[in-house]
C-alpha cells in the first residue's frame, strides 16, 4: 500500500502505479498527483482539500463517500466515473472540484447540485446530467456529444465554444445561459421549426 499515513499535507506524488488498489479514509491537503495511474482504484471515505490531479489516468475510479474541496483535475482521464457516490454533505456554495482539458466520457452527475461547476475544454461524451443543478456552470469549449440534459437547471451556465450538445428548451431551465451563435441553433431542433 502506497498511502500508509492517515493524513498527507503539501505532498507531491508523481508516477504512482495504483491501478485497482484501495485507499481508505486518507486525507490529502494541498497535495499534487502528477502522471499517476489510478485506473479502477477505489477511494473510500477519503478527503481531498486544495488538491491537484495532473495528467492522471483515473478511468473507472470510484470515490465512494469521499469529500472534495477546491480540488482540480487537469488533463486527466476520468471515463466512467460515478460522481453521485461522492459525499456532498459539506458542499455549501461552490462546486467542490473542477475539471480542465480532461476526458469524462460515460460519467454520471445525475441529480447532483453543483452550482458553478467548471468543466472547461473537456470532452464529456455520453455524460448523465439529468436532473442536475448546474446553475452558473462553465462548460465553455467542451464537447458534449450524446450527453443527457433532462430537467436540468442550466441557468447562467456558459456554453460558449461548446459543441455537439442537445438541450431541449422545453424540459430544461436555461435562463441567462450563454451560447455561441452558430451552435445555439441546435437548441431549436427539438422544436421542429423551420428557419428561413
C-alpha positions in Angstrom: 0.0 0.0 0.0 1.4 3.4 -1.0 -0.5 5.5 1.4 0.4 4.3 4.9 -0.4 7.5 6.8 -3.8 8.8 7.6 -3.0 12.4 6.5 -0.8 14.0 3.9 -0.1 17.7 3.6 1.7 19.5 0.8 3.0 16.3 -0.8 3.8 15.9 -4.5 3.1 12.4 -5.8 4.5 11.6 -9.2 4.1 8.5 -11.4 2.3 6.4 -8.8 1.1 3.0 -10.2 -2.0 2.1 -8.2 -4.4 0.5 -10.7 -7.1 -1.5 -8.9 -5.8 -0.6 -5.4 -8.0 0.5 -2.5 -7.4 3.7 -0.4 -9.5 4.0 2.7 -10.0 7.0 5.0 -7.0 9.1 4.0 -7.0 12.9 4.0 -4.9 14.8 1.4 -4.4 18.5 1.9 -2.7 20.7 -0.7 -1.3 17.6 -2.5 -0.4 17.2 -6.1 -0.8 14.0 -8.1 1.1 14.1 -11.4 1.2 11.4 -14.1 -0.3 8.8 -11.7 -2.2 5.6 -12.7 -5.3 5.2 -10.6 -7.3 3.1 -13.1 -10.1 1.3 -11.3 -8.8 2.4 -8.0 -11.3 2.6 -5.1 -11.1 5.7 -2.9 -13.3 5.1 0.1 -14.1 7.8 2.6 -11.1 9.9 1.6 -10.9 13.7 1.7 -9.2 15.9 -0.9 -8.6 19.6 0.1 -7.0 22.0 -2.3 -5.5 19.1 -4.3 -4.4 19.0 -8.0 -4.6 15.9 -10.2 -2.5 16.5 -13.4 -2.3 14.1 -16.3 -3.6 11.2 -14.3 -5.3 8.1 -15.6 -8.4 7.7 -13.4 -10.7 5.7 -15.7 -13.4 3.9 -13.8 -12.1 5.1 -10.4 -14.6 5.2 -7.5 -14.9 7.9 -4.9 -17.4 6.3 -2.5 -18.1 8.6 0.4 -15.2 10.9 -0.5 -15.2 14.6 0.2 -13.7 17.3 -2.0 -12.9 20.9 -1.5 -11.3 23.2 -4.1 -9.8 20.2 -6.0 -8.8 20.5 -9.7 -8.4 17.7 -12.3 -6.3 18.9 -15.3 -5.7 16.8 -18.4 -6.9 13.7 -16.7 -8.8 10.6 -18.0 -11.9 10.1 -15.9 -14.1 7.9 -18.1 -16.9 6.0 -16.4 -16.8 7.8 -13.0 -20.0 7.9 -11.0 -19.8 11.3 -9.3 -23.0 10.6 -7.4 -21.1 8.4 -5.0 -19.2 11.5 -3.7 -20.2 12.8 -0.2 -21.5 16.3 -0.9 -22.7 16.9 2.7 -20.2 19.7 3.4 -20.6 21.3 0.0 -22.2 24.7 0.5 -21.5 27.4 -2.1 -19.0 26.5 -4.8 -18.5 23.2 -6.6 -16.0 21.0 -4.6 -14.0 20.2 -7.7 -13.3 21.5 -11.2 -12.0 20.0 -14.5 -9.8 21.4 -17.2 -8.9 19.7 -20.5 -10.0 16.3 -19.1 -12.0 13.4 -20.6 -15.1 12.4 -18.6 -16.9 10.2 -21.1 -19.7 7.9 -19.7 -19.7 9.6 -16.3 -22.7 10.5 -14.2 -23.6 13.7 -12.3 -27.3 12.6 -12.1 -29.4 14.7 -9.8 -26.4 16.5 -8.2 -26.4 20.1 -7.1 -23.2 21.5 -8.4 -23.6 25.3 -8.9 -20.6 26.9 -10.6 -19.1 23.6 -11.6 -16.2 24.2 -14.1 -15.7 21.7 -17.0 -13.6 23.8 -19.4 -12.1 22.4 -22.6 -13.2 18.9 -21.6 -14.7 16.0 -23.5 -18.0 14.9 -22.0 -19.4 12.3 -24.3 -22.5 10.4 -23.1 -22.4 12.0 -19.7 -25.5 12.0 -17.5 -26.5 15.5 -16.3 -30.2 14.6 -15.9 -31.9 16.5 -13.0 -28.6 18.2 -12.1 -28.4 21.7 -10.8 -25.6 23.3 -12.8 -26.5 27.0 -12.3 -23.6 29.1 -13.4 -21.6 26.2 -14.6 -18.7 26.7 -17.1 -18.8 24.2 -19.9 -17.0 26.5 -22.4 -15.1 24.9 -25.3 -16.3 21.5 -24.2 -17.5 18.6 -26.4 -20.9 17.3 -25.2 -21.8 14.7 -27.8 -24.5 12.4 -26.5 -24.7 13.9 -23.0 -28.1 13.9 -21.4 -29.8 17.0 -20.1 -33.3 16.4 -18.8 -35.0 18.6 -16.1 -31.5 20.1 -15.6 -31.0 23.7 -14.3 -28.5 25.4 -16.6 -29.4 28.9 -15.6 -26.5 31.3 -16.2 -24.3 28.4 -17.5 -21.6 29.2 -20.0 -21.7 27.1 -23.2 -19.5 29.5 -25.3 -17.5 27.4 -27.7 -19.1 24.2 -26.5 -20.0 21.7 -29.3 -22.4 18.8 -30.0 -24.9 19.4 -27.2 -28.6 18.6 -27.4 -30.6 20.5 -24.8 -34.4 20.5 -25.1 -35.6 24.0 -24.1 -39.0 22.5 -23.1 -37.6 20.3 -20.3 -34.6 22.2 -19.1 -34.0 25.6 -17.5 -31.5 27.8 -19.4 -32.4 31.4 -18.3 -29.4 33.6 -18.6 -27.2 30.8 -20.1 -24.6 31.8 -22.8 -24.2 30.0 -26.1 -22.1 30.6 -29.2 -24.3 31.9 -32.0 -23.7 29.0 -34.5 -24.0 26.2 -32.0 -27.1 27.7 -30.4 -29.1 26.8 -33.5 -29.1 23.2 -32.2 -31.4 24.4 -29.3 -34.2 24.8 -31.9 -34.0 21.3 -33.2 -36.5 19.7 -30.7 -39.0 22.4 -31.5 -39.4 21.1 -35.1 -39.5 24.5 -36.6 -38.1 25.7 -40.0 -35.6 28.6 -40.2 -35.8 30.6 -43.4 
